[in-house]
Amino acid sequence: METVAGGEVVQAFIPKPLPPIPPLDLDSGRQQLLEKATLALGRLDSVSMLLPNPQLFLYAYVRREAVLSSQIEGTH
């Protein structure tokens, strides 16, 4: 899927809809990981409210990942 980030068209991976078939087995280890991930997302969400322009912040990371990927592939 293509989307726009920071005025630039980028491609994004869109996973299959949830819930998965067969359902996930949330044993105690996975449950703890899920809770840690949820907490981290909550922190990120709260920090993003302090930013004057969250889209610009996101664009910087999308751009950085693209540059790093290009360096790995040896392209510009």
PDB file of N, CA, C, O and CB in Angstrom:
ATOM      1  N   MET A   1       0.846  -1.172   0.000  1.00  0.00           N
ATOM      2  CA  MET A   1       0.000   0.000   0.000  1.00  0.00           C
ATOM      3  C   MET A   1       0.888   1.230   0.000  1.00  0.00           C
ATOM      4  O   MET A   1       1.917   1.260   0.675  1.00  0.00           O
ATOM      5  CB  MET A   1      -0.960   0.001   1.213  1.00  0.00           C
ATOM      6  N   GLU A   2       0.493   2.239  -0.751  1.00  0.00           N
ATOM      7  CA  GLU A   2       1.222   3.491  -0.768  1.00  0.00           C
ATOM      8  C   GLU A   2       0.494   4.513   0.090  1.00  0.00           C
ATOM      9  O   GLU A   2      -0.735   4.559   0.116  1.00  0.00           O
ATOM     10  CB  GLU A   2       1.394   4.006  -2.207  1.00  0.00           C
ATOM     11  N   THR A   3       1.277   5.335   0.794  1.00  0.00           N
ATOM     12  CA  THR A   3       0.732   6.388   1.628  1.00  0.00           C
ATOM     13  C   THR A   3       1.670   7.581   1.556  1.00  0.00           C
ATOM     14  O   THR A   3       2.753   7.470   0.982  1.00  0.00           O
ATOM     15  CB  THR A   3       0.539   5.908   3.094  1.00  0.00           C
ATOM     16  N   VAL A   4       1.287   8.714   2.119  1.00  0.00           N
ATOM     17  CA  VAL A   4       2.113   9.914   2.093  1.00  0.00           C
ATOM     18  C   VAL A   4       2.596  10.209   3.501  1.00  0.00           C
ATOM     19  O   VAL A   4       1.807  10.244   4.445  1.00  0.00           O
ATOM     20  CB  VAL A   4       1.332  11.120   1.513  1.00  0.00           C
ATOM     21  N   ALA A   5       3.916  10.423   3.638  1.00  0.00           N
ATOM     22  CA  ALA A   5       4.522  10.788   4.918  1.00  0.00           C
ATOM     23  C   ALA A   5       5.473  11.946   4.664  1.00  0.00           C
ATOM     24  O   ALA A   5       6.436  11.804   3.910  1.00  0.00           O
ATOM     25  CB  ALA A   5       5.270   9.569   5.577  1.00  0.00           C
ATOM     26  N   GLY A   6       5.211  13.087   5.284  1.00  0.00           N
ATOM     27  CA  GLY A   6       6.072  14.246   5.110  1.00  0.00           C
ATOM     28  C   GLY A   6       6.100  14.755   3.690  1.00  0.00           C
ATOM     29  O   GLY A   6       7.117  15.292   3.250  1.00  0.00           O
ATOM     30  N   GLY A   7       5.000  14.599   2.952  1.00  0.00           N
ATOM     31  CA  GLY A   7       4.935  15.069   1.585  1.00  0.00           C
ATOM     32  C   GLY A   7       5.577  14.126   0.576  1.00  0.00           C
ATOM     33  O   GLY A   7       5.690  14.466  -0.602  1.00  0.00           O
ATOM     34  N   GLU A   8       5.998  12.948   1.023  1.00  0.00           N
ATOM     35  CA  GLU A   8       6.657  11.990   0.150  1.00  0.00           C
ATOM     36  C   GLU A   8       5.848  10.691   0.126  1.00  0.00           C
ATOM     37  O   GLU A   8       5.374  10.232   1.165  1.00  0.00           O
ATOM     38  CB  GLU A   8       8.118  11.728   0.619  1.00  0.00           C
ATOM     39  N   VAL A   9       5.694  10.107  -1.053  1.00  0.00           N
ATOM     40  CA  VAL A   9       4.951   8.852  -1.185  1.00  0.00           C
ATOM     41  C   VAL A   9       5.853   7.705  -0.730  1.00  0.00           C
ATOM     42  O   VAL A   9       6.982   7.569  -1.203  1.00  0.00           O
ATOM     43  CB  VAL A   9       4.461   8.632  -2.663  1.00  0.00           C
ATOM     44  N   VAL A  10       5.347   6.882   0.191  1.00  0.00           N
ATOM     45  CA  VAL A  10       6.094   5.745   0.710  1.00  0.00           C
ATOM     46  C   VAL A  10       5.222   4.498   0.628  1.00  0.00           C
ATOM     47  O   VAL A  10       3.996   4.596   0.566  1.00  0.00           O
ATOM     48  CB  VAL A  10       6.560   6.002   2.170  1.00  0.00           C
ATOM     49  N   GLN A  11       5.852   3.328   0.628  1.00  0.00           N
ATOM     50  CA  GLN A  11       5.117   2.079   0.612  1.00  0.00           C
ATOM     51  C   GLN A  11       5.066   1.510   2.015  1.00  0.00           C
ATOM     52  O   GLN A  11       6.018   1.640   2.785  1.00  0.00           O
ATOM     53  CB  GLN A  11       5.752   1.077  -0.363  1.00  0.00           C
ATOM     54  N   ALA A  12       3.946   0.875   2.344  1.00  0.00           N
ATOM     55  CA  ALA A  12       3.760   0.309   3.681  1.00  0.00           C
ATOM     56  C   ALA A  12       3.233  -1.113   3.564  1.00  0.00           C
ATOM     57  O   ALA A  12       2.468  -1.431   2.654  1.00  0.00           O
ATOM     58  CB  ALA A  12       2.792   1.180   4.523  1.00  0.00           C
ATOM     59  N   PHE A  13       3.650  -1.963   4.495  1.00  0.00           N
ATOM     60  CA  PHE A  13       3.128  -3.325   4.584  1.00  0.00           C
ATOM     61  C   PHE A  13       1.862  -3.298   5.421  1.00  0.00           C
ATOM     62  O   PHE A  13       1.864  -2.787   6.541  1.00  0.00           O
ATOM     63  CB  PHE A  13       4.183  -4.301   5.195  1.00  0.00           C
ATOM     64  N   ILE A  14       0.793  -3.841   4.890  1.00  0.00           N
ATOM     65  CA  ILE A  14      -0.472  -3.915   5.609  1.00  0.00           C
ATOM     66  C   ILE A  14      -0.745  -5.397   5.892  1.00  0.00           C
ATOM     67  O   ILE A  14      -0.976  -6.168   4.961  1.00  0.00           O
ATOM     68  CB  ILE A  14      -1.652  -3.251   4.783  1.00  0.00           C
ATOM     69  N   PRO A  15      -0.721  -5.802   7.169  1.00  0.00           N
ATOM     70  CA  PRO A  15      -0.942  -7.217   7.492  1.00  0.00           C
ATOM     71  C   PRO A  15      -2.396  -7.626   7.286  1.00  0.00           C
ATOM     72  O   PRO A  15      -3.277  -6.783   7.116  1.00  0.00           O
ATOM     73  CB  PRO A  15      -0.527  -7.499   8.934  1.00  0.00           C
ATOM     74  N   LYS A  16      -2.628  -8.922   7.304  1.00  0.00           N
ATOM     75  CA  LYS A  16      -3.982  -9.437   7.184  1.00  0.00           C
ATOM     76  C   LYS A  16      -4.808  -8.977   8.387  1.00  0.00           C
ATOM     77  O   LYS A  16      -4.253  -8.723   9.456  1.00  0.00           O
ATOM     78  CB  LYS A  16      -3.976 -10.985   7.076  1.00  0.00           C
ATOM     79  N   PRO A  17      -6.128  -8.869   8.223  1.00  0.00           N
ATOM     80  CA  PRO A  17      -6.989  -8.415   9.328  1.00  0.00           C
ATOM     81  C   PRO A  17      -6.916  -9.334  10.549  1.00  0.00           C
ATOM     82  O   PRO A  17      -6.640 -10.529  10.444  1.00  0.00           O
ATOM     83  CB  PRO A  17      -8.432  -8.320   8.854  1.00  0.00           C
ATOM     84  N   LEU A  18      -7.169  -8.741  11.687  1.00  0.00           N
ATOM     85  CA  LEU A  18      -7.217  -9.503  12.937  1.00  0.00           C
ATOM     86  C   LEU A  18      -8.647  -9.859  13.257  1.00  0.00           C
ATOM     87  O   LEU A  18      -9.536  -9.159  12.771  1.00  0.00           O
ATOM     88  CB  LEU A  18      -6.588  -8.711  14.100  1.00  0.00           C
ATOM     89  N   PRO A  19      -8.945 -10.857  14.012  1.00  0.00           N
ATOM     90  CA  PRO A  19      -8.038 -11.788  14.672  1.00  0.00           C
ATOM     91  C   PRO A  19      -7.525 -12.825  13.693  1.00  0.00           C
ATOM     92  O   PRO A  19      -8.203 -13.164  12.723  1.00  0.00           O
ATOM     93  CB  PRO A  19      -8.731 -12.471  15.845  1.00  0.00           C
ATOM     94  N   PRO A  20      -6.322 -13.328  13.948  1.00  0.00           N
ATOM     95  CA  PRO A  20      -5.751 -14.331  13.050  1.00  0.00           C
ATOM     96  C   PRO A  20      -6.457 -15.679  13.190  1.00  0.00           C
ATOM     97  O   PRO A  20      -7.056 -15.992  14.219  1.00  0.00           O
ATOM     98  CB  PRO A  20      -4.258 -14.495  13.325  1.00  0.00           C
ATOM     99  N   ILE A  21      -6.364 -16.449  12.136  1.00  0.00           N
ATOM    100  CA  ILE A  21      -6.910 -17.813  12.159  1.00  0.00           C
ATOM    101  C   ILE A  21      -5.749 -18.743  11.888  1.00  0.00           C
ATOM    102  O   ILE A  21      -5.131 -18.619  10.831  1.00  0.00           O
ATOM    103  CB  ILE A  21      -8.075 -18.014  11.099  1.00  0.00           C
ATOM    104  N   PRO A  22      -5.414 -19.655  12.758  1.00  0.00           N
ATOM    105  CA  PRO A  22      -6.001 -19.918  14.076  1.00  0.00           C
ATOM    106  C   PRO A  22      -5.609 -18.831  15.076  1.00  0.00           C
ATOM    107  O   PRO A  22      -4.623 -18.124  14.871  1.00  0.00           O
ATOM    108  CB  PRO A  22      -5.557 -21.298  14.595  1.00  0.00           C
ATOM    109  N   PRO A  23      -6.381 -18.697  16.157  1.00  0.00           N
ATOM    110  CA  PRO A  23      -6.111 -17.654  17.147  1.00  0.00           C
ATOM    111  C   PRO A  23      -4.732 -17.821  17.799  1.00  0.00           C
ATOM    112  O   PRO A  23      -4.206 -18.929  17.900  1.00  0.00           O
ATOM    113  CB  PRO A  23      -7.196 -17.665  18.222  1.00  0.00           C
ATOM    114  N   LEU A  24      -4.168 -16.705  18.232  1.00  0.00           N
ATOM    115  CA  LEU A  24      -2.878 -16.739  18.923  1.00  0.00           C
ATOM    116  C   LEU A  24      -2.997 -17.458  20.256  1.00  0.00           C
ATOM    117  O   LEU A  24      -4.023 -17.380  20.933  1.00  0.00           O
ATOM    118  CB  LEU A  24      -2.344 -15.318  19.137  1.00  0.00           C
ATOM    119  N   ASP A  25      -1.945 -18.149  20.616  1.00  0.00           N
ATOM    120  CA  ASP A  25      -1.863 -18.787  21.922  1.00  0.00           C
ATOM    121  C   ASP A  25      -1.089 -17.843  22.838  1.00  0.00           C
ATOM    122  O   ASP A  25       0.137 -17.759  22.755  1.00  0.00           O
ATOM    123  CB  ASP A  25      -1.176 -20.205  21.835  1.00  0.00           C
ATOM    124  N   LEU A  26      -1.800 -17.136  23.707  1.00  0.00           N
ATOM    125  CA  LEU A  26      -1.166 -16.175  24.605  1.00  0.00           C
ATOM    126  C   LEU A  26      -0.756 -16.851  25.903  1.00  0.00           C
ATOM    127  O   LEU A  26      -1.455 -16.759  26.912  1.00  0.00           O
ATOM    128  CB  LEU A  26      -2.108 -14.998  24.892  1.00  0.00           C
ATOM    129  N   ASP A  27       0.394 -17.537  25.865  1.00  0.00           N
ATOM    130  CA  ASP A  27       0.917 -18.119  27.097  1.00  0.00           C
ATOM    131  C   ASP A  27       1.467 -16.984  27.967  1.00  0.00           C
ATOM    132  O   ASP A  27       1.421 -15.823  27.560  1.00  0.00           O
ATOM    133  CB  ASP A  27       2.026 -19.192  26.794  1.00  0.00           C
ATOM    134  N   SER A  28       1.972 -17.296  29.128  1.00  0.00           N
ATOM    135  CA  SER A  28       2.400 -16.243  30.062  1.00  0.00           C
ATOM    136  C   SER A  28       3.529 -15.387  29.490  1.00  0.00           C
ATOM    137  O   SER A  28       3.563 -14.180  29.730  1.00  0.00           O
ATOM    138  CB  SER A  28       2.849 -16.866  31.383  1.00  0.00           C
ATOM    139  N   GLY A  29       4.454 -15.987  28.738  1.00  0.00           N
ATOM    140  CA  GLY A  29       5.554 -15.224  28.152  1.00  0.00           C
ATOM    141  C   GLY A  29       5.074 -14.237  27.109  1.00  0.00           C
ATOM    142  O   GLY A  29       5.497 -13.082  27.091  1.00  0.00           O
ATOM    143  N   ARG A  30       4.182 -14.701  26.236  1.00  0.00           N
ATOM    144  CA  ARG A  30       3.641 -13.811  25.211  1.00  0.00           C
ATOM    145  C   ARG A  30       2.768 -12.731  25.829  1.00  0.00           C
ATOM    146  O   ARG A  30       2.771 -11.591  25.366  1.00  0.00           O
ATOM    147  CB  ARG A  30       2.839 -14.605  24.182  1.00  0.00           C
ATOM    148  N   GLN A  31       2.028 -13.077  26.862  1.00  0.00           N
ATOM    149  CA  GLN A  31       1.171 -12.097  27.527  1.00  0.00           C
ATOM    150  C   GLN A  31       2.017 -10.973  28.118  1.00  0.00           C
ATOM    151  O   GLN A  31       1.648  -9.802  28.019  1.00  0.00           O
ATOM    152  CB  GLN A  31       0.324 -12.772  28.631  1.00  0.00           C
ATOM    153  N   GLN A  32       3.140 -11.315  28.727  1.00  0.00           N
ATOM    154  CA  GLN A  32       4.023 -10.302  29.294  1.00  0.00           C
ATOM    155  C   GLN A  32       4.605  -9.408  28.196  1.00  0.00           C
ATOM    156  O   GLN A  32       4.696  -8.192  28.365  1.00  0.00           O
ATOM    157  CB  GLN A  32       5.154 -10.968  30.092  1.00  0.00           C
ATOM    158  N   LEU A  33       4.995 -10.011  27.078  1.00  0.00           N
ATOM    159  CA  LEU A  33       5.511  -9.223  25.955  1.00  0.00           C
ATOM    160  C   LEU A  33       4.445  -8.283  25.402  1.00  0.00           C
ATOM    161  O   LEU A  33       4.732  -7.133  25.070  1.00  0.00           O
ATOM    162  CB  LEU A  33       6.018 -10.147  24.844  1.00  0.00           C
ATOM    163  N   LEU A  34       3.217  -8.779  25.308  1.00  0.00           N
ATOM    164  CA  LEU A  34       2.110  -7.951  24.833  1.00  0.00           C
ATOM    165  C   LEU A  34       1.883  -6.764  25.772  1.00  0.00           C
ATOM    166  O   LEU A  34       1.667  -5.644  25.311  1.00  0.00           O
ATOM    167  CB  LEU A  34       0.823  -8.791  24.713  1.00  0.00           C
ATOM    168  N   GLU A  35       1.929  -6.999  27.062  1.00  0.00           N
ATOM    169  CA  GLU A  35       1.740  -5.917  28.033  1.00  0.00           C
ATOM    170  C   GLU A  35       2.853  -4.887  27.935  1.00  0.00           C
ATOM    171  O   GLU A  35       2.594  -3.687  28.026  1.00  0.00           O
ATOM    172  CB  GLU A  35       1.675  -6.480  29.453  1.00  0.00           C
ATOM    173  N   LYS A  36       4.099  -5.342  27.750  1.00  0.00           N
ATOM    174  CA  LYS A  36       5.220  -4.413  27.613  1.00  0.00           C
ATOM    175  C   LYS A  36       5.078  -3.573  26.343  1.00  0.00           C
ATOM    176  O   LYS A  36       5.347  -2.372  26.351  1.00  0.00           O
ATOM    177  CB  LYS A  36       6.555  -5.180  27.598  1.00  0.00           C
ATOM    178  N   ALA A  37       4.654  -4.214  25.254  1.00  0.00           N
ATOM    179  CA  ALA A  37       4.474  -3.496  23.990  1.00  0.00           C
ATOM    180  C   ALA A  37       3.353  -2.468  24.106  1.00  0.00           C
ATOM    181  O   ALA A  37       3.482  -1.349  23.609  1.00  0.00           O
ATOM    182  CB  ALA A  37       4.171  -4.482  22.849  1.00  0.00           C
ATOM    183  N   THR A  38       2.257  -2.840  24.757  1.00  0.00           N
ATOM    184  CA  THR A  38       1.139  -1.918  24.944  1.00  0.00           C
ATOM    185  C   THR A  38       1.565  -0.715  25.776  1.00  0.00           C
ATOM    186  O   THR A  38       1.200   0.418  25.466  1.00  0.00           O
ATOM    187  CB  THR A  38      -0.044  -2.633  25.613  1.00  0.00           C
ATOM    188  N   LEU A  39       2.333  -0.958  26.825  1.00  0.00           N
ATOM    189  CA  LEU A  39       2.839   0.124  27.660  1.00  0.00           C
ATOM    190  C   LEU A  39       3.748   1.052  26.855  1.00  0.00           C
ATOM    191  O   LEU A  39       3.655   2.273  26.983  1.00  0.00           O
ATOM    192  CB  LEU A  39       3.595  -0.442  28.870  1.00  0.00           C
ATOM    193  N   ALA A  40       4.629   0.481  26.025  1.00  0.00           N
ATOM    194  CA  ALA A  40       5.530   1.291  25.204  1.00  0.00           C
ATOM    195  C   ALA A  40       4.758   2.137  24.200  1.00  0.00           C
ATOM    196  O   ALA A  40       5.108   3.293  23.962  1.00  0.00           O
ATOM    197  CB  ALA A  40       6.529   0.398  24.473  1.00  0.00           C
ATOM    198  N   LEU A  41       3.702   1.565  23.606  1.00  0.00           N
ATOM    199  CA  LEU A  41       2.875   2.336  22.679  1.00  0.00           C
ATOM    200  C   LEU A  41       2.164   3.489  23.391  1.00  0.00           C
ATOM    201  O   LEU A  41       2.020   4.576  22.831  1.00  0.00           O
ATOM    202  CB  LEU A  41       1.846   1.422  22.005  1.00  0.00           C
ATOM    203  N   GLY A  42       1.726   3.249  24.615  1.00  0.00           N
ATOM    204  CA  GLY A  42       1.096   4.312  25.394  1.00  0.00           C
ATOM    205  C   GLY A  42       2.069   5.440  25.688  1.00  0.00           C
ATOM    206  O   GLY A  42       1.701   6.614  25.630  1.00  0.00           O
ATOM    207  N   ARG A  43       3.314   5.087  26.004  1.00  0.00           N
ATOM    208  CA  ARG A  43       4.333   6.117  26.247  1.00  0.00           C
ATOM    209  C   ARG A  43       4.598   6.921  24.982  1.00  0.00           C
ATOM    210  O   ARG A  43       4.679   8.149  25.025  1.00  0.00           O
ATOM    211  CB  ARG A  43       5.641   5.478  26.752  1.00  0.00           C
ATOM    212  N   LEU A  44       4.734   6.226  23.856  1.00  0.00           N
ATOM    213  CA  LEU A  44       4.978   6.903  22.589  1.00  0.00           C
ATOM    214  C   LEU A  44       3.824   7.836  22.249  1.00  0.00           C
ATOM    215  O   LEU A  44       4.046   8.956  21.790  1.00  0.00           O
ATOM    216  CB  LEU A  44       5.187   5.882  21.465  1.00  0.00           C
ATOM    217  N   ASP A  45       2.607   7.388  22.470  1.00  0.00           N
ATOM    218  CA  ASP A  45       1.435   8.214  22.192  1.00  0.00           C
ATOM    219  C   ASP A  45       1.435   9.464  23.063  1.00  0.00           C
ATOM    220  O   ASP A  45       1.140  10.558  22.582  1.00  0.00           O
ATOM    221  CB  ASP A  45       0.148   7.412  22.417  1.00  0.00           C
ATOM    222  N   SER A  46       1.762   9.308  24.335  1.00  0.00           N
ATOM    223  CA  SER A  46       1.749  10.473  25.220  1.00  0.00           C
ATOM    224  C   SER A  46       2.863  11.450  24.876  1.00  0.00           C
ATOM    225  O   SER A  46       2.667  12.662  24.972  1.00  0.00           O
ATOM    226  CB  SER A  46       1.879  10.035  26.674  1.00  0.00           C
ATOM    227  N   VAL A  47       4.029  10.949  24.475  1.00  0.00           N
ATOM    228  CA  VAL A  47       5.131  11.834  24.090  1.00  0.00           C
ATOM    229  C   VAL A  47       4.792  12.571  22.803  1.00  0.00           C
ATOM    230  O   VAL A  47       5.148  13.738  22.639  1.00  0.00           O
ATOM    231  CB  VAL A  47       6.440  11.036  23.920  1.00  0.00           C
ATOM    232  N   SER A  48       4.105  11.892  21.890  1.00  0.00           N
ATOM    233  CA  SER A  48       3.771  12.540  20.612  1.00  0.00           C
ATOM    234  C   SER A  48       2.843  13.741  20.808  1.00  0.00           C
ATOM    235  O   SER A  48       2.802  14.635  19.963  1.00  0.00           O
ATOM    236  CB  SER A  48       3.115  11.529  19.664  1.00  0.00           C
ATOM    237  N   MET A  49       2.110  13.765  21.900  1.00  0.00           N
ATOM    238  CA  MET A  49       1.234  14.911  22.180  1.00  0.00           C
ATOM    239  C   MET A  49       2.035  16.158  22.539  1.00  0.00           C
ATOM    240  O   MET A  49       1.522  17.272  22.438  1.00  0.00           O
ATOM    241  CB  MET A  49       0.266  14.574  23.317  1.00  0.00           C
ATOM    242  N   LEU A  50       3.280  15.984  22.954  1.00  0.00           N
ATOM    243  CA  LEU A  50       4.127  17.110  23.316  1.00  0.00           C
ATOM    244  C   LEU A  50       4.817  17.732  22.102  1.00  0.00           C
ATOM    245  O   LEU A  50       5.339  18.844  22.186  1.00  0.00           O
ATOM    246  CB  LEU A  50       5.162  16.669  24.323  1.00  0.00           C
ATOM    247  N   LEU A  51       4.821  17.021  20.982  1.00  0.00           N
ATOM    248  CA  LEU A  51       5.511  17.503  19.788  1.00  0.00           C
ATOM    249  C   LEU A  51       4.660  18.533  19.050  1.00  0.00           C
ATOM    250  O   LEU A  51       3.447  18.366  18.928  1.00  0.00           O
ATOM    251  CB  LEU A  51       5.853  16.330  18.856  1.00  0.00           C
ATOM    252  N   PRO A  52       5.291  19.594  18.559  1.00  0.00           N
ATOM    253  CA  PRO A  52       4.529  20.586  17.804  1.00  0.00           C
ATOM    254  C   PRO A  52       4.028  20.043  16.465  1.00  0.00           C
ATOM    255  O   PRO A  52       2.965  20.448  15.996  1.00  0.00           O
ATOM    256  CB  PRO A  52       5.379  21.819  17.568  1.00  0.00           C
ATOM    257  N   ASN A  53       4.788  19.124  15.839  1.00  0.00           N
ATOM    258  CA  ASN A  53       4.388  18.548  14.556  1.00  0.00           C
ATOM    259  C   ASN A  53       4.779  17.074  14.517  1.00  0.00           C
ATOM    260  O   ASN A  53       5.870  16.746  14.050  1.00  0.00           O
ATOM    261  CB  ASN A  53       5.038  19.319  13.374  1.00  0.00           C
ATOM    262  N   PRO A  54       3.909  16.172  14.998  1.00  0.00           N
ATOM    263  CA  PRO A  54       4.238  14.738  15.017  1.00  0.00           C
ATOM    264  C   PRO A  54       4.539  14.160  13.633  1.00  0.00           C
ATOM    265  O   PRO A  54       5.342  13.235  13.519  1.00  0.00           O
ATOM    266  CB  PRO A  54       3.100  13.967  15.635  1.00  0.00           C
ATOM    267  N   GLN A  55       3.911  14.687  12.583  1.00  0.00           N
ATOM    268  CA  GLN A  55       4.153  14.179  11.236  1.00  0.00           C
ATOM    269  C   GLN A  55       5.607  14.405  10.815  1.00  0.00           C
ATOM    270  O   GLN A  55       6.205  13.554  10.157  1.00  0.00           O
ATOM    271  CB  GLN A  55       3.203  14.850  10.237  1.00  0.00           C
ATOM    272  N   LEU A  56       6.167  15.542  11.192  1.00  0.00           N
ATOM    273  CA  LEU A  56       7.558  15.836  10.873  1.00  0.00           C
ATOM    274  C   LEU A  56       8.485  14.870  11.610  1.00  0.00           C
ATOM    275  O   LEU A  56       9.481  14.409  11.052  1.00  0.00           O
ATOM    276  CB  LEU A  56       7.901  17.295  11.235  1.00  0.00           C
ATOM    277  N   PHE A  57       8.156  14.570  12.850  1.00  0.00           N
ATOM    278  CA  PHE A  57       8.922  13.605  13.647  1.00  0.00           C
ATOM    279  C   PHE A  57       8.884  12.230  12.983  1.00  0.00           C
ATOM    280  O   PHE A  57       9.916  11.573  12.847  1.00  0.00           O
ATOM    281  CB  PHE A  57       8.365  13.521  15.093  1.00  0.00           C
ATOM    282  N   LEU A  58       7.707  11.803  12.577  1.00  0.00           N
ATOM    283  CA  LEU A  58       7.551  10.509  11.909  1.00  0.00           C
ATOM    284  C   LEU A  58       8.317  10.486  10.592  1.00  0.00           C
ATOM    285  O   LEU A  58       8.978   9.500  10.267  1.00  0.00           O
ATOM    286  CB  LEU A  58       6.063  10.204  11.662  1.00  0.00           C
ATOM    287  N   TYR A  59       8.223  11.579   9.838  1.00  0.00           N
ATOM    288  CA  TYR A  59       8.904  11.656   8.555  1.00  0.00           C
ATOM    289  C   TYR A  59      10.410  11.459   8.721  1.00  0.00           C
ATOM    290  O   TYR A  59      11.039  10.792   7.900  1.00  0.00           O
ATOM    291  CB  TYR A  59       8.617  12.998   7.883  1.00  0.00           C
ATOM    292  N   ALA A  60      10.988  12.028   9.768  1.00  0.00           N
ATOM    293  CA  ALA A  60      12.429  11.897  10.002  1.00  0.00           C
ATOM    294  C   ALA A  60      12.817  10.430  10.155  1.00  0.00           C
ATOM    295  O   ALA A  60      13.853  10.012   9.638  1.00  0.00           O
ATOM    296  CB  ALA A  60      12.849  12.692  11.254  1.00  0.00           C
ATOM    297  N   TYR A  61      12.013   9.656  10.847  1.00  0.00           N
ATOM    298  CA  TYR A  61      12.324   8.236  11.044  1.00  0.00           C
ATOM    299  C   TYR A  61      12.059   7.411   9.794  1.00  0.00           C
ATOM    300  O   TYR A  61      12.800   6.469   9.512  1.00  0.00           O
ATOM    301  CB  TYR A  61      11.514   7.679  12.201  1.00  0.00           C
ATOM    302  N   VAL A  62      11.021   7.743   9.043  1.00  0.00           N
ATOM    303  CA  VAL A  62      10.752   7.037   7.793  1.00  0.00           C
ATOM    304  C   VAL A  62      11.902   7.290   6.824  1.00  0.00           C
ATOM    305  O   VAL A  62      12.381   6.374   6.155  1.00  0.00           O
ATOM    306  CB  VAL A  62       9.394   7.488   7.172  1.00  0.00           C
ATOM    307  N   ARG A  63      12.332   8.534   6.761  1.00  0.00           N
ATOM    308  CA  ARG A  63      13.435   8.905   5.875  1.00  0.00           C
ATOM    309  C   ARG A  63      14.736   8.208   6.302  1.00  0.00           C
ATOM    310  O   ARG A  63      15.485   7.707   5.463  1.00  0.00           O
ATOM    311  CB  ARG A  63      13.627  10.439   5.870  1.00  0.00           C
ATOM    312  N   ARG A  64      14.987   8.184   7.599  1.00  0.00           N
ATOM    313  CA  ARG A  64      16.203   7.545   8.116  1.00  0.00           C
ATOM    314  C   ARG A  64      16.224   6.057   7.760  1.00  0.00           C
ATOM    315  O   ARG A  64      17.254   5.530   7.340  1.00  0.00           O
ATOM    316  CB  ARG A  64      16.299   7.728   9.649  1.00  0.00           C
ATOM    317  N   GLU A  65      15.088   5.387   7.929  1.00  0.00           N
ATOM    318  CA  GLU A  65      15.016   3.961   7.610  1.00  0.00           C
ATOM    319  C   GLU A  65      15.263   3.745   6.117  1.00  0.00           C
ATOM    320  O   GLU A  65      15.929   2.784   5.731  1.00  0.00           O
ATOM    321  CB  GLU A  65      13.641   3.378   8.021  1.00  0.00           C
ATOM    322  N   ALA A  66      14.727   4.635   5.277  1.00  0.00           N
ATOM    323  CA  ALA A  66      14.925   4.514   3.837  1.00  0.00           C
ATOM    324  C   ALA A  66      16.403   4.689   3.471  1.00  0.00           C
ATOM    325  O   ALA A  66      16.930   3.959   2.632  1.00  0.00           O
ATOM    326  CB  ALA A  66      14.065   5.548   3.093  1.00  0.00           C
ATOM    327  N   VAL A  67      17.062   5.656   4.102  1.00  0.00           N
ATOM    328  CA  VAL A  67      18.485   5.887   3.834  1.00  0.00           C
ATOM    329  C   VAL A  67      19.306   4.677   4.271  1.00  0.00           C
ATOM    330  O   VAL A  67      20.188   4.229   3.538  1.00  0.00           O
ATOM    331  CB  VAL A  67      18.979   7.163   4.560  1.00  0.00           C
ATOM    332  N   LEU A  68      19.022   4.147   5.458  1.00  0.00           N
ATOM    333  CA  LEU A  68      19.750   2.981   5.935  1.00  0.00           C
ATOM    334  C   LEU A  68      19.540   1.771   5.022  1.00  0.00           C
ATOM    335  O   LEU A  68      20.484   1.032   4.741  1.00  0.00           O
ATOM    336  CB  LEU A  68      19.320   2.644   7.354  1.00  0.00           C
ATOM    337  N   SER A  69      18.315   1.573   4.566  1.00  0.00           N
ATOM    338  CA  SER A  69      18.025   0.461   3.656  1.00  0.00           C
ATOM    339  C   SER A  69      18.792   0.631   2.355  1.00  0.00           C
ATOM    340  O   SER A  69      19.326  -0.337   1.815  1.00  0.00           O
ATOM    341  CB  SER A  69      16.512   0.363   3.375  1.00  0.00           C
ATOM    342  N   SER A  70      18.848   1.856   1.852  1.00  0.00           N
ATOM    343  CA  SER A  70      19.579   2.120   0.609  1.00  0.00           C
ATOM    344  C   SER A  70      21.065   1.852   0.797  1.00  0.00           C
ATOM    345  O   SER A  70      21.715   1.317  -0.101  1.00  0.00           O
ATOM    346  CB  SER A  70      19.356   3.571   0.143  1.00  0.00           C
ATOM    347  N   GLN A  71      21.602   2.213   1.941  1.00  0.00           N
ATOM    348  CA  GLN A  71      23.016   1.963   2.203  1.00  0.00           C
ATOM    349  C   GLN A  71      23.304   0.471   2.240  1.00  0.00           C
ATOM    350  O   GLN A  71      24.324   0.020   1.717  1.00  0.00           O
ATOM    351  CB  GLN A  71      23.440   2.612   3.519  1.00  0.00           C
ATOM    352  N   ILE A  72      22.408  -0.298   2.856  1.00  0.00           N
ATOM    353  CA  ILE A  72      22.582  -1.745   2.913  1.00  0.00           C
ATOM    354  C   ILE A  72      22.563  -2.342   1.506  1.00  0.00           C
ATOM    355  O   ILE A  72      23.352  -3.230   1.182  1.00  0.00           O
ATOM    356  CB  ILE A  72      21.484  -2.387   3.783  1.00  0.00           C
ATOM    357  N   GLU A  73      21.652  -1.840   0.680  1.00  0.00           N
ATOM    358  CA  GLU A  73      21.517  -2.354  -0.687  1.00  0.00           C
ATOM    359  C   GLU A  73      22.560  -1.778  -1.633  1.00  0.00           C
ATOM    360  O   GLU A  73      22.740  -2.287  -2.739  1.00  0.00           O
ATOM    361  CB  GLU A  73      20.134  -2.052  -1.220  1.00  0.00           C
ATOM    362  N   GLY A  74      23.252  -0.717  -1.209  1.00  0.00           N
ATOM    363  CA  GLY A  74      24.255  -0.074  -2.059  1.00  0.00           C
ATOM    364  C   GLY A  74      23.662   0.805  -3.126  1.00  0.00           C
ATOM    365  O   GLY A  74      24.277   1.025  -4.169  1.00  0.00           O
ATOM    366  N   THR A  75      22.443   1.322  -2.870  1.00  0.00           N
ATOM    367  CA  THR A  75      21.793   2.219  -3.833  1.00  0.00           C
ATOM    368  C   THR A  75      21.665   3.607  -3.236  1.00  0.00           C
ATOM    369  O   THR A  75      21.920   3.810  -2.049  1.00  0.00           O
ATOM    370  CB  THR A  75      20.401   1.680  -4.244  1.00  0.00           C
ATOM    371  N   HIS A  76      21.265   4.565  -4.070  1.00  0.00           N
ATOM    372  CA  HIS A  76      21.067   5.942  -3.595  1.00  0.00           C
ATOM    373  C   HIS A  76      19.644   6.365  -3.858  1.00  0.00           C
ATOM    374  O   HIS A  76      19.264   7.491  -3.535  1.00  0.00           O
ATOM    375  CB  HIS A  76      22.052   6.920  -4.276  1.00  0.00           C
TER     376      HIS A  76
END
